[in-house]
């Protein structure tokens, strides 16, 4: 069973590649994914809803295949982990995108069971508008 650090190391490459089979292995069936506050959206619940979000949502803002994440800090304590890093991409209009993201996650049996995603929304909209 993978530990939280291993899950995080596999999660983002799988998300960026839209690798649904890997995401299914990393995300619990009863997962809850909390979206950034600016989204004003209810959390996504359930593995398929979260995988659909992770695979489809980035295409609304970024050119497919351009997303990358450079972690600055990964902290793991028991069944919880926090990742702070810089996400880069090419916007749909062709411009550069760079923003700091924070992900806090809770794990059970080697899978993500709850996640919180935070980013600088002002910086996001300045770059993708």
Secondary structure, 3 states (H helix, E strand, C coil): CCCHHHHHHHHHHHHHHCCHHHHHHHEEEEEEEECCHHHCCCCEECHHHHHHHHHHHHHHCECCCCCEEEEEEEEEECCEEEEEEEEEEEECCCCEEEEEEEEEEEEECCEEEEEEEEECHHHHHHHHC
